[in-house]
């Protein structure tokens, strides 16, 4: 096989061909995990820390700062600043004295104005209504296709690795690293070309990503005694793994610690809803050994999944449990939006897979999501691995209320809400980084402010 890097010099997409014979003569390529999203703007706490550090360094250069003789190194200053910040001592540095021994007026630091502006302009925190998919978002298994965690992870990797079939009929890689978006206009995912790939990394050409699969599988291993609701075995019954990703439980914990008002609505085509709701219920009762403080969160869990069904004329919302007789079949877009916005705690709805398939897996038949940019109190966000920029190949149907008080919503292109109300799950990041979902939510909230400014809604 030719050197992949040499081929990349002649091919702008960086392509190389993989076949069974040549792959055995080359060492395995080491894929690099590409981080999702760009660096975010510093928050208020970061600005406070930066301002404090700036003030301390200015004092140390003048010899009259809180370090006494002004000989502290930047590293020592950082340690002291961080210690004070951790102890809540943001404004307790010793006062500066003038030549007469009287307290001198401190001049504003370079970030003081920015800090004041951040405090004044920080928007009111809206209620978060998080619509969260299950498979390949917070679960790495699929009951519908009887996939255990190893097979499901293999299948996911095949959806984020890109190439094409060359004129000779051989598969040609166009990227050496997994990514949510194709590296070139003519790239297709391995999954799109070959469909279900439970053994993707066990056979050529997916063997290039075997180490990546093994690393993330290791991160998913359950530590300690198995739990019937929170851990699952592989098909062989040898290893046990997390059923629900730790990053999801960390999200619940973080939102609670921040004092946020939020609700979680699980939205899936599959049949895992009852077990997921039961697992989350167990965790919130304090039974998760890795997240014992979840018992401090007072969140009701509706253990009875509902259904959402679609037709050409309307969307039917069927609440679960004892309220199943309450069909919101005659409800307007506005009434359904108000119903979902009023949800508290955690619940789930099974969406209409047959309708999506009947509409060629496009947004036309996707899971409906209602967005009202004029609602100053609520922000709906949908997180799903099948969200894509192309409306012909995506899983959500965004419906936006264009004018305040409208009873009907207008179907909107995915691209207008991508990264604002729609998040395409990077499962590898969600496995490797417990802060992943927190970062996604924060990024959406920042982008939502710009979206509201353009739409003329919000506060």
N, C-alpha and C positions, 0 to 999 in steps of 0.2 A: 504493500500500500504506500502511496506517496505521502510525503510529510504534510500533514494538515496545514501547518503554518506556511509552508512554501506555496501550497495551493491558494491560501488566503491572499498572498501577494498578487496573484493573477486574477483572482475572482473577488470582485468588490463585496460580495456577500460572505466571503470567507468560507467557501464550500469545500467539502472533500467527500469522496465516495467511500462507502463501507460495503464490503461484501464478506461472505463467510470465510473465504480463503485467506484474504489479506488481513483480516482482523486478528487472526491468531498469531501473526508475525509482528504485531506492534504492541507496545505496552499500553495499558488502559489509560485513556485520556482522563485527566482530573477536571471534571466540570466545576466551574466556579458559580456559586449561588449569587445571583444578581439581586441586590436589595430593591425593594419596592418603594418607589416614590422619591422625591427630592427632600433635601434638608429643610426643616421647618423653621419658621420665625421663632426667635426666643420668646418664651412666655414671661409673665410678670416676675416670677421668682428668679429666672435667669437674669433679667434686667437688673433686679435689685442686687444680685450677687456681683454682676459686672460693675455696677455703680460703686459698690462697696470696695471692690478691689481697686478700682480707679482712684478712689479717694485715699485709700491706704498707701498706694504706691506714690501718689503725689506728696503725701505727708512724709514718707520715708526719704524722698529726695530732698525735702526742705530741712530734714533733721528735727522736726517738731511734731511728728505724727505719733500715732499710738504705739509705735515700736520704740519710743524713747530716743535712742541715739541715731535712728535712721539707718542702721546698718543691716537690717533684716533683708534676706534675699527674697526674690520673687516667690521661690518655692515656699519659704517660711510664711510669707504673707498669705499665700493661697491657703495654707493649712489653717492659719488663724481665722481668715475670712470664712472658710467653710465651717470651722468649729463654731464661730459666732452665729453663722447662718443656721446651723443645725439646732442651736440652743435658743433660737428666736431673738438673738441680740443684734437686730439689724441696726438699731439707732442708739447703741450704748457705747460708742467709742469715746475716749476722754476728750473733753473740750480743748481747743487750741487756745493758747494765751498769747497776748501781744506783749510788747516790750515792757509795759507797765504792770504786767501780771494780771491784767483783766481779760475776761473772756473775749476772744476775737470773734467777729462775725465771719462765719464760713461762707465762702463764695460757692455758688452752685457748681457742682461737678459737671462734666460733659454729658453725663447721662441723666442728670436730675430732671431736666425738662422732659426727656423721653419717658422717664418713670412716671411723672405726673400725668403726662398725656395718656400713657397706657392705663393708669388707674381710672382716669376720667372717661376714657373712650371704651374701656372693656365692656363688651355688650352683655346684656342680661342673659343668663344661661337659660336656654330653652329646655323644655322636657325633651328627652331623647326617646324616640320610639324606634327600636332597633329590630328590623326584620332580618333574621339570620337563617340562612340555609344550613342544612345539616351535613350531608355527604361532601367531602373534600373542602369543607369550611370549618366545622368544629368536630367532625368525625372523620376518621381514616378507616372506614369500613363501609360496606354497602349491603344491607340485608336484601334489597330488591334483587341484586345480582349474585347473592351468596358469596361475596368477596370478603375474605379476612383482611387483616390490616396490611399484610405483605402484598397481597394482590391489589388491593385498592391503591396503595402507594405506588406500585408499579404502573397501574393504569393512569394515575394522575400525572406521573412523570412523562408518559407518552403524549399528554395533552399540552405540555409546555416545552417540548423539544422540537426543533424545526428543521425541515429539509425539503427535498423534492425528489421525484423520480427523474433521472436524467434520460437522455435519448437512448442510452444503451439498456434502459430498463432497470437500472440499479438505483437503490436509495442513496441519496447524496445529502449529507448534513450541511446545513447553512449556518449553524450556530453551535458553538462548543459549550454553551451554558444554557440552562433552563431560563425562560423568560415568559412573562404573561403575553407580551405582544410579539408578533413575528419580526425577525430582524430585517427582512426584505419583502417587497410587495408580492413576490411570487412564492414565498415560503408557505408551507402547510405543515401542520403538526403531524407527528408520527401517528397519533390517534386518528386524525382525519383521514389519513391514507389507508390505515390498516385496521381501524376500529378497536375492539376490546383487546387489551394488551396486558393481561394479568401476569405474564411472564416476561415483560418488557426487558428488564435488566439481566435476565438469565440467558437470553439468546441474542445473536447478532441481529441488527447492529446496536441494540440497546445496551449491550454489555459495557459500552463506554461510560454509562451512568451507574454502574453497579456500586461503586464506592459511595456515591451520593445517596443511593437508596439505603445502603447499610448504615450510614451515619445517622440519617433521620429515623430509621427504624430503631436504632439504639436510643435515641432521645425519647421515643415513645414508650419505652419499657416501663412497666409498673414496678415500683420499688416497694418491698414489704409484702405483708400478707394480702392475698387477693381479696377483692371486694366484689360481691355478686352483681352489684349495680354499676360500679364505677370502673371496673377492669374487665377486659375481655381476653380470651385465649386465641391463639392462632388455630388453624385447622388441625394441627397435630396435637394441640393441647399441651405443648411444651413450654412456650413462653406466654406471658401475660402482658397486656399493654393498656394504656389509658384508653378508655372508651370515649370520653369527651376531652378535648385538648385542654391542658392546663392553662393555656393563654385565654380561653374563654372564662374560666373561673377567676383568673386574675383580673379580667375586665370587670366582672361583677364586683370584685373586691375593691378595685380602684375607683369605680363610679360611686360606690358607697362611701369610701373614705373622703371623696371630694364633695360629698353631700349633694350629689346630682339626683334629680328627679328623672327616672327612666323606666321604661318597660321593654321587655324582650318578647317578640313574637316570632317563634320558629316557623319557617315557611319551607316546605319540602314536597317533592313529588313522591318520595319513597314511603316506606312503612316503619321507619325508626322512631316516629314521634312519641309513642307511648313510653318506650324505654328511655328515651332522652329526657322526657319530662320527669320520669321517676328518678333517674340518676341525678338530675339537678335538684330535685326535691330532697333526696338523701344528702347531697352536699350542703344544702342550706340548713339542714338539721344538725350540721356539725359532724357528719359521718365521713367526710373526706379527710383522710389522714394527712394529706399534703396541704390542705386549705382549712384548718380547723376554725379560723376566725369567720368563715362564712356563716356560722350560726348566729353571728351578731347582726346579720342583715335580715330585716323584716320584709320579705318579699313573698307574696302569695304565689303558689304554683297551681295553675289549673291543669289537672292531670287528664282531662278529657279533651282530646284534640277536636277541632272543628274542621270544616271543609270550605274551600272556595271553588266554585264552579263557574265556568264562563260559557256564554253563547254569543252569537253575533249581536244580539240586542242588549244584553245586560250581564252583570256579574252577580252571582248569588253567593252570599256569605251565610254559612250554616254554623252557628256556635255549637260547641260540643256539650256533652253531659246532659243535665236536666233541661238545659235551655235549647235543646236540639230542635224543638218545635218552632223556635223563633227564626224563621227564614227571612233574611233581609233581601228577598228576591225583588220586591217592588221598590227598594230603596234607591235613591239617587246617588250619584258619585259623592255629593256633599254628605249625605247621611252615613255612607260607609266610611268616609274619611273621619267624621266625628266619632263614629263607633270605634275605629281602630286607634284614634288619638286618645280615647278615654281609657284604653286598656291599662291595667296596673299589674305589676309583678311579671310573671312569665306564663305564656300560653303557647299554643301551636295550632297551625292550620295546614291541612294537606291540600296543596294546589292541584290543578287540573292537568295532569300529564297528557292525557289523550287529546285535549284541546291544543296543547303546545305541539304535539306530534302532527296533528291534523293541519297545523299551520307551518309545517316544515321547520320546526324548531326556531322560529323567528320571534321577534318582539310582538308580532301581531297576535300570537297565542300565548305570550309569556305571562308570568305571575304579575298581576296588576299591583302597582304602587301609586298611591295618590299623594301628590305634593301640593301644598298651598303656600306660595311665597308670601301671601298676605297674612298668614298666621304667625303672629309675633311670639307665640308661646310654645310651639312644637316644631321639632325637626325630625322628619322620618328619614332613616338611612337603611338601605338594603345591602347586605353583604352576601355574596354568592360567587362561587368559583366560575360559573358559566356566564357571568356578565361580560359582554364583549362590546367593543365600539361599533361593530357592524350590526345594524338592526336585522339583517337577514340571518344572523347567527348569534342570537343572545337569548336570555331567559327571562328578562323583565320587560313589562310594558309600563313605562312611566306615563302617568296621567296628571297633568298640571292644570290647576285652576288659574286661568289667565287673568281674570278680573275678580276683585274682592266681592264675595257673596255669590259667585257663580254656583249653580247647582250641578252643572256638568263640567267635567274636566276634559282637556284636550290631550290626545296622545302625542307624546313628545319624543324626539330622537334621543337615543341613549347618550350620544356624545354631549348633549347639553347638560347632562346631570352626572356624567362620569367624574368620580372624585369629589362630588358634591353631596349627592344623595345615593349614589351607586358605587359600590366598592367591589372590584373583582378580587376575590380571595387569592392571595399567594400562599398556598398551603405549606410550602417549604418554610417560608418565613413564620407562619403561624405555629409551626412545630418548633422551630429553632429559637424563637424570640417570644417570651411570655408577654412582652409589652406590645406585641404586634397589633392586636385589635385596638388597644388604647391609642396607638399612633394613628391608626386609620380613622378613628372617630375624631381625634383632634384635628387631623388634616381636613376632614369633611366640614367640621365646624368653622374652620378658618376660611375655607373656600365658599361656604354657604353665605358668609357675610358679603362677599363680592357678588355672588349670584343675586342676593336680595337687592343690592344696590342697583344692579342692572335691571332687575325685574320691577323695581319700584315698590317692593313689599317690605315687610319686617318693621322694626322700630326705627 
